[in-house]
Amino acid sequence: MKHFKIPKNNWKSIPLDSAKFILEEGKDYLDYTLKESDKITNRAYSLVILLSTVLAAIVGYTFTKLTSESFSNIFVMNLYFSFVLSGFIIFLATLVFPRSIMQKGRIPSKLAQESLLLNPKLNSGEIYLSYVVREIENTQDKIDFNLIKNADRRTKLEVSLYIISALLPIYLSIAFYIVS
């Protein structure tokens, strides 16, 4: 990932209002990437809940059949399908829980640098402008990082949806064939 840098050869001539406008627009777009990440997480979470419910129903049905009848093909099929669903639940849980995303803002210890705050060559307006310029660059880096992570997570979610959409009809077809 290439880091965005504002040319520093004449940075003091950047109008402060323009820099503030760019920063505010960047923060708005960063908000968009954070909301998109939350949507991906919520969709994956919904899928985990749905698959967990289906898995519980299949396991319950299988154990009911196992105790009331002899060992059958439906038991073996349900066992395999349970393993597949468990795998999908674990895979989707990786989309839900350990998310790496860059949030808005920074902690003061990362922001406050003595070399900048106490620079005798800069007046207070120039120090403030230098912070705004740095935050513009930092915000762009955060946006780029979030866009890459969101695209990867969205692709994994889409692939999971396609596989599950194909897997459930196949399971039902085989189950009806075995039962009949």
Secondary structure as GFF3:
##gff-version 3
##sequence-region A 1 180
A	DSSP	three_ten_helix	11	13	.	.	.	ID=ss1
A	DSSP	alpha_helix	16	68	.	.	.	ID=ss2
A	DSSP	alpha_helix	73	96	.	.	.	ID=ss3
A	DSSP	alpha_helix	108	111	.	.	.	ID=ss4
A	DSSP	alpha_helix	114	117	.	.	.	ID=ss5
A	DSSP	alpha_helix	124	179	.	.	.	ID=ss6
###
